[in-house]
Structure formats: structure tokens, C-alpha cells
């Protein structure tokens, strides 16, 4: 007889709960219409080479702006859980429950389908901030900006992604992984009007809002992948997935720039957010909610239905011979977590050591990537090399990043997650020391060879660092904090992007040598490797419940709880 818990209707259920479904879809439609209402003004500017500087915002643009604001508000309300259930954990539902069958399962078509859809989401998410580099030259030329003024554009975007990563991580823990992806997709659509702003200051503001939306997808995607992929495949697969998604995002941004910008100028590149956001909404039907998230909220039948998609049956301790500790033991049957409680909890024991580990690791990478690497073309120009030299070096390094990502995934999943992260952090720091020791007095051809080797080594090493940060973070925090922890880690890497450029610029103002900037930037990433060596956690081959149970340090005489 068929199991009544897995009727066809329940098997198709994917765990999304709309507070008000009509409101969400009406809000989404309003947002799309609002974006399209900006198109007439852009089309009318075709005779002027699509230059919209100095144009007044028409009635249609103002109506469209209002429609977008109303649409996003409606969509948010339609997805937001009711107040009485927001942040509520039903601990009794998970007592004695484990995921042994899920973690030992084989990869199925459902797993690969989920990875494909989340890969598309990750590529689109990476593409948004990557587009900044392609719109900056055209923006600078149209508005007649100085180098200092145009630098405000990436600063605005990175500030948005820093805040967005943290806020969206919290939302993922409160609303659910899938609902947060839906809301981020709507925001992707709404922020596609960046390219239709006639004013430079409106462009800055919209770039900030774009950063808020783009900063949210990364922590949600990694949290959902970590909670859905079997533990024996989780490490290498999630790292490889993330690395390829990052490469794909940059390739997509450069492809759209090469295809569209010559004819329609830099403005059209932002409009790509409309079709890509719609694609994410369409693909979202194939993204099930995390079964761990559902179970922790007491939605047991929905968790069973999602797990059935992966060919897995939920088990309890009394159904198997080897019992495990009851997850998240509490004095009561339910616990409510405040809106910001998850973020605050990350900085309390026993989670503080892991929080500091991933925060320092992300901050160190951000300083290297957004700080030092941003100035590599400037270094080369000051050394007398042609502008094409920097482009050629960065292109070569990007190509080498593909096999480099495969190597990172192999080491992380097959050797050691902790040791791999330490290895790549130390390799990054060592490369920075190499830049500091570079002798700028040697012959140009010798210097260029050494620079080429160092730039390639730095991009491969730092690429490995960021490829492992988000997967590792998603593994070391429990389910009810996984989104918040992942958001904080993603935000820390962007914080390095905010602090890095002014730090390097200030150091360069006082010296023309690479030594001081290189050594200053090398210090944080080296320190993060040391912290990881001292208090980092090994995750390879371990279930999420096993990893997070290490955090449950009982008080004297108290019973040690497990942690979902």
C-alpha cells in the first residue's frame, strides 16, 4: 500500500507558504510594469545615442517608480510569514529526528535539478555587481565625472551588498530559503531601472539598492545547498558549484557588455536585470524549501514531502538501532527568535569562535581582492607598461581560475576543508609578500615575467579562498542561524571591498613602492589562517548535525543537546 504521508499532492508540495499569494503575484506584476514604463524615455533617447543626462523624468517614469515601490511592498507582504509564526522554532518536532538516510543518499535527478537552478541564480547574482566594471567607463564619459567621482559607483554598490548580505541572511532564517530567493528575484527586476536614471545621483542611489538585492542571493543559495546535498558529496560539489557560478557570472556580464553595449550604450546592461529576474521567478518552482528548515519550524509533513523528492525517508531514533542525541533540546516545546536575535546570537558563545573565523577570513579576502587587485592596473601603468598588459594578465588569470576551481573543490571535499582553507590563505599571503619583495629596478621584461607569475598566483590563490568561504560558513552554523551566518560571512568580504580601496590609495599616496600596501594587505589574510588553524572546524565527510553538535557546550550538570 502507498504511504499516506506521501500522496501525489504532498510530493509536489515544495514548502513555500505565501502569507498572501495574490498580493505577491500582483506585486511582481506591478514591479515588471513599473520597469517597462521607463522604456519609452530610453527609446526616445536613441537619436542622441541613448544619452539621457539632463533629461527630466517624465510622467511615465514617475508612475513607473511608484508602481515599482508599491509592487515590491506588496510582494514582500505576500511572502512574509504571519507575525505569530515569524521566527518561531518548534523544537519538539525535531526531537530524536536525524538525517542519516539523507546524508548517505546518492545524488538523484532532483539533486542535480536543484543544483542547476541554484547555479543559474548564483550566476545571475554574481553578474549584477560584475556589471559595475563595464558600466563605469560609459557612465564616467556621459556624466563627465572625475576618477574620484566614478569611484563612488562601486563604493555604493558594495555598501549595498554588505548590508544586503546580512539582512538577507536574517530573512532566510525567518522567512525560509525559498521565499527569500523569490523576494530577491523581484528586487532584481525592480533595480533594472538603474540604466534609465538621467541623474548621476539617482544612479548612485539605484546602484546601492541593486547591491541590497544582489547581496542576498549568495548566503541563501549556499545555505540551501548545504542543507540539501548528501554529506559525502557536499564539500567538493558545493565548492565546485560556487566557483563555476562565480566564473559564469563574470563571463555573462562580459558577454552582455560585448553584445549590447556598443549599440545601446552602458545603460542597457542594467536592464538585463528584468529578463534574468523573471527567469529566476520561473525556475523557482523547481527549488524546494530546505527540509531541515521546515522540520525545525514543525512543518514535518512538508519536510517529508521535500525529502521524498530526493528518495529519502525521514527517520527517528526509535526507528533505528543506534540512537543519537535529541536535536536542540529546550525547556519548552516552542521558542521564538527575535528579528535580530540570530545576528546577535552569532556573537555569543558557543558560536563566537566560528563567527570570528569566517568574518576574518572574508575580510582578509575582501582587502586583497577589492583593495590590492583593484590597483594592479595602476601599478603596471606606473611601472611603464601598456594598458593592454593589465587586461591580458587578468584575462589569463581568469582562464586559469577554471582548473584552479576544480583543484580547490577536490582538496576541500577529498582532503580537508580546514587545511585547504589554511593552505589557500597562506598562499595568498605569501604571494602578497612576493609583491613586496619585487625589485622594480630590474629590466622591464624580467619584471613583467615576475609580475605575471605573481598576478596569476594571487588570483588563483585568492579565488580559492572565496570559493571555500561560503560553503564552509554554511556548514559550521546550525539551521536556525545558517542564513544569518552565511550573510555575515558574505558581508565581511564586501566590507573588505569598502575598506580596501581607500586604504591602498592612502598608502600609495605616501609611497610609490608596492612593499607597504602588499604587506599591510597580507597581514589580515595571514591572521585569518592562524585563527582558522587554532579554532577552525573540520567539516569534510561530516553531517551538518554532527558539525554543529560541537557547539553545544553544556553548563556543569546540564545535559548536552544536539543542534539541528
N, C-alpha and C positions, 0 to 999 in steps of 0.2 A: 504493500500500500504506500502511496506517496506520503511524504512527511507533510502534515498540515501546516507546519511552520514555514514551508517554502512553496506556497501556492504560486501560480504564474504571476498573479498581481503583485505579490510581495517580492518575487525575484526581480521584477522590473523596477521596483522602487529603489531609488539611489540615494535616499537620505536627505533630500533637500526639503526644508519646511519653510514655506512662504508665510509670513505674517499676513500678507495680503497680495496674492498673485496678480490680480488685475491692476493693482497700484504699481507693482514692479514693471509689468509689461507696458502699461500706459506711460510710465516714467521713461522707460527705454525708448519708446516710440517718440515721445516729446523731445528727448535728447537728440535723436537722429534728425528729426525735422529741424530742430534748432541749428544744428550744424549745417544742414543743407540751405537754410535761409541766409547763410553767409556767402554762399557760392555766387549769387548774381553780381555782387560788388567785385569779387575777384575776376569774374569773367569779363566784366566791363573794363577792367584794367588791362586787358590783353593788348590793346593798341599802344599802351605805354610800357610794354614789356613786363606787365604784371607788377609794376611798381605802384604800391599803394600808400607810400609815405605822404603824409599831409592830407589824405582824404578824410572827409567827415564820415563818421559811422552812420549809415543810412537807417531808415526806419526798420527795414527788414533785418539788419544786423542787430539792432536793439531788441526787436521782437525775438529774434533767434537766441540772443543771450539770455533773455528772460525764460524762454522755453527750456533751454539747457539747465538753468538753475532749478527751475521747477521740476523738470524731469529727473534730475539726479536726486533731488529731495524725495520725490515720490518713490523712486527705485530703492533708495535707502530705507525708507519707511516700510516698503513692501517686503524687504528681506529681513529687517531687524526683528529678532525674536521678541515676544511679549516680555514686558518688564519683569513679571513674576518668574520667568524661566531664564532670563538673561544671566549667564554666569553661574547657574545652579549645577552643582555636581551631585549626582545620585550615587553615593558610594556603595550603598547596599547592593546595587545592580551588578557590581563588578567583584563582589566578594567571592573568592575561590575560582574566578574565571582566569584562564590563561590562553595564550595564543600559540601553544606548541604546534598544533596542526598547521596553522597559518605560516609560521616561521619555517617549517620544514617542507612546505608545499613546493611543487615545481612551478616554474613560470608558465602561465597559461596565456591564451589569446587575450583574455581580459586584462592581464597584467601588461602585455605589450600594447594593447589599445590605450590603456591609461597612460603609459609612458609616452606614446606618440602624441596624444592630445596635450599632455603636460609639457612635452618638448616644444610643441607649437606655441603654447602660452609663454614658455621661457624665452623662445626666440623673439617673439613679439615684444616681450618685456625688455629684453636687452636692446632691441632695435631702437626703442624710444630715446634713451639717453645717448646711444651711439650716434643718433641723427644730429646731435648738437654739433659735432665736429664738421659736418657737411653743410649746415646752415649758417655757421658763423661767418665764413668769408662773404657770402652774399648779403647777410644782414649788416655786416660792417660797411660794405660798399654802399648799400641803398640808404642807410641812415647816416652815413658819413661819420662813423664812430672812430674814436681812438682805440688803441690796443687795450688800454686800461678800461675803457667803457665796455668793449665787447667781452672782456673777461667776466663781466657781471652776468652774462647769459649762462655759462656753465656753472658759475657760483650759485645762481638762482635755482637752476635745475638740481644740482647736487644737494643744496639745502632742503629742497622739497623731497628728494629721495631719502635723505637721512631721517627727516620727520616721518615721512610716509612709511618707511620700513618698520619703525617702532609702532606707529599707530595701527598699521595693517596687521602686524604680528599679534597685537592685542585683540583686534577684531576677529582674527582667525580662531582665537581661543574662545571668544564669546559667541560669535555668530556661526562658526563652523568653517571648515576649509572651503567647501564648495560654494557656499553663499558669498564668501569673501572674494572668490575668483569672479563670480558673476558681477559683483559690485565694481571690482577693479576694471572689468571689461566695459561697463557703462561709462566709467570715468575716462577710459582710453578714448572712447568715442567723443565724449564731451570736450576733451582737451585738444582734439584735432583742429579746432578753430585757431590755434596758435598762429598759423600761417596767414590768417585773414585779418590780423590786427594791424591797422595803419599806424599806430603809435608805438614807438620804441618801448615806452614804459608798460604798455599793455602786453607787449611781447614778453617782457621780463616777468610780469605777473603770471601770465599763462604758462610760461616755462616752469615757474615754481609749482603751479597746480599740476602740470604734467608730471613733474617729479614726484608729487604726492601719490599720483596713481601708479606710476611705474615702480615706485619703491615698494609697493605692496605685494606684487606678484611673486617675487623671489622667495621670501620666507614661507609663503603659503604653499607654493609648489613643492619645496623641499620637505616641509612638514608632512604633506600628503603622501609624497613618495616614500619617505622613511616609514610611515605607518601602514603602507600597503604592500611593499615589496618584501618577500621572504628574507629572513636574516642572512641566509647563506649566500644570497645574491645581492644583498642591499648595498654593501660597501662599494664594490667596483662598478656596479651598474648605475648607482646614483651619481658617483663622481664622473663617470664617463658621460652620462646623460647631461649633467650640468656643464661640463667642459664643451661638449659639442653644441649645446644650446647657446652658450656664450659666443662661440665662433660663428654659429649660424646667424645670430643676431647682428653681429658686425658685418657679415657678408651681405645680409639682407639690406641693411642700411646703406652700404656702399653700392649695392645693385640698384636700389631705387634712385640713389643720387645720380648714378651714371645714366640711368634710363630716362628719368623725368626732369631733373634739374636743368639741363641745357635748354629745354623747350619751355618749361613752365616756371623756372626760377626756384629758389630755395623755399618759397612759400608752400609749394605743393607737397614737399616732403612731410610737413606736419599733418596734411590732410590724409595721409596714408593711415592715420590712426582710426579713421571711420571704418573702412572695409576690414582692417585687421581686428578691430574691436567686435564687429559683427560676426566675424569668423569665430572668435572666442566664444561668443554667446551661443552660436550654433553648435560648436563642438562640446560645450559644457554638458550637454545631455549624456555624453559618454564618460563623464567624470563622476564616479560615485563618491559619496561622503566617506571620510575615514571611518572604518569600523571601530577603531579604538576611541575616536571622539564620540561616536554615537553611543557606545557602551558606557562610557563614563558619564554621559547625560541620562542614563537609564533607559535609552531607546533600544532595548535588547532585540526586539523583533526586527527592527530596521538594520541593526548590526548583523544579525543572522542573514538577512536578505542580501546585504552587500557582500558578505563573506561567501555566500553561495555562488556569487558571480565568479569567484576565484576557485571554486571547487573545494571550499573549506567548510567544515562544520565546527561551530563553537563548542568548546569543551569546558566542563567544570571539574574541579578536583575530585569530586566524588564519582566521576565517570572514568577516571584513570587510576592506575595503581600507585603512581608517585605524586603525592600532593606537593603543592608549592604554597608559599605564604599568601595570605589573602591580600589583594592589592588595596592600597590606600585605606587602611583601617582608620576609622574615626569614631568618636563617641556617639555621633548621631547618624541618622540614615541619610541626611542630605546636608550639603554645605554650599553656601553661597559665596562666590568670589566677587569682590567689588570690581568696578570697571578698570581701575588701575592697579588692582591688587596683584595681578600676575607680574606686572613690571616691577613693582616693589618687592615681591617675593623673590625675584631673581637676585636681589642684592642682600638677601638674608640667608643665614645658614639653614640647610646644608648646601644651598645652590650657589652661594657666592664664589667659591673657588672656580667652578665651571664657568660662571658668568665672566669673571675676570680673565680667564684663559682665552675664551673666544673673543672677548672685547679687545684685548691687547693684540691678539693675532690679526683681527680685522683692521684695527687702527694702524698696525705696522705695515700691512699690505697697502692700505689706502695712501699712506705717506709716500711709499715707494712708487706706486702706480700713478697716482694723480699729482704727486709732487715732483719727484725726480724725473720720471719718464716724460712728463709734460714738457720739461725743459731740455730734453735731449736734442731736438732740432736747434734750439738756441745755442747749446753747447757746440754743436757741429758748425753752425754758422760763425760763431765767434772764433772757432779754430780755422776758419778759412775754407770750409768745404761747401760745395754747392747744395742748394736746397733739395735737389733730387736725391742726394746721398742719404738724407734722413728718411725720405719716403721709401727708398729702396731697402734700407736697413729694417724699417718697421714692417714692410711687406714681407721680407724674408723671414723675419721672426714670427709673423702671423702664420705663415705656411708651416714653419717648424712647430708651432703650437699644437697642430693636429696630432702628429705622432707623440708629441710630449704629453698630451692629454691622455692618450691610451696608456702610456707608461705610468702616469700618475694613478689612473684607475687600477692598473694591475698591482702596483705597490700598496695602495690603500686597501684594496679588497683581499689580496692574496698574501701580503707580507705583514704589515702592521699599520693601522690608521694613525696611531700616535707617533710611531717612529717616522712614518712618511711625512707627517706634518712638520716634525722637528727637522728632518733632512732638508726639506724644501725651504723652510725658513732660514736655516743656516746657510744654504746655498745662495739664497737671495742676499743675505748679509755679507757673505764672502765676496759676492760679485760687486757689491757696493764698495767694499774695501779695495777691490781691484780698480774701480774707477778713481778712488782716492789716490792710489799709487801710480796712476797713469802719468807717464812723463810726456808733457806737452811740448818738450823741446826736441823730440826725435823727429826724423823725417816724416813728411806727410803721409807717404804710402805705408810706412810702418805703423804710424799712429792710427790710420784708418783701419788697418787689419786688426789691431788690438781693440779699437772701438767696436768693430763689427762683432768680434768674438764676445766682448763684454755685453753688448746690447742684446745679442741673441741669448746669451746665458741668463741675463736678467729677465727677459720676457718669458723664457721657458720656466725659470725658477719661480718667478712671481705668479705666473699663470697657474702653476701647480698649487701655490698657496691658496689662491682664491677658489680654485676648483674643489678644494677639500674643506674650506671653511664652512659653507652652508650645510653640506651633508653631515659633517661632524657635529655641528650645533644641533641639527635635527635629531641626532641620535642620543645626545647626552642629557636632554631635558625630558621630564615626564610629559604625558599627553596634554595635561591641562596648562602646561607652561611652554609647550613646544613652539607654538606660534610666536609667543612673546619673546622667547629666547632667540629664535631664528631672526625675528625682526630686529632685535638689538644687535645681533652679530652683523646683519646686513647694514644696519645704520652706522655701526662703528667703521666699516670700510669706507662708507661715504663721508663720514666725519673726517677721515684722513684726507679725503679729497677737498674738503673745505679748508683744512688747516695747512695742507701741503704746499699749494702754490704760493700763498703769501710768505710762508716760512722760507721756501727756497729762494723766492725773489728777494727777500730781505737779506739772506746770506750772500747771494750773488752781488748785491749792491755794495757789499763790503770787501769782496774778493773776486778775482777772475778765475780762481782755481776751483777745480772740481772737488778737491780734498775735503774741505769743511762741509759743504752740502751733502756729499756722499756719506761721510762718517756720521753726521747728525741723523740722517735718514736710516742708516744701517742700525743704529742703536735700538730703536723700538722693536724692529722685527727680530733682532738677536735676543732681546729681553723676553719677547713673547715665546721664543723657542725654549729659553731657560725655564720660564713659568710652566710651559706645557710639559717639559721633562720632569718637573718636580711634582705637579699636581694634576697633570692631564690623565685622561681615562682611555684605556684601550677598548675599542668597540668592535674590532674585527671578529666576525663569527658569533657575536653575542646577540641575544634578543634584546629588544628595547626595554622590556620589563626587567631583564637581568641587569642591564646597564644602569637603569635609573634606580634600581633597588639599592645600589651602593650609596645613594644619597640619604637613605632612610636611617639616620643615626639616632637610635633611641636614647631617651633620657635614662638615667640609672633606675633600674627596676621596671622600666617600661617595656612593653612588647614591641619588637622590631617589625614595622609594617613594610610591605612591599609597596611599590609605586607603579601605577599604570603608565 
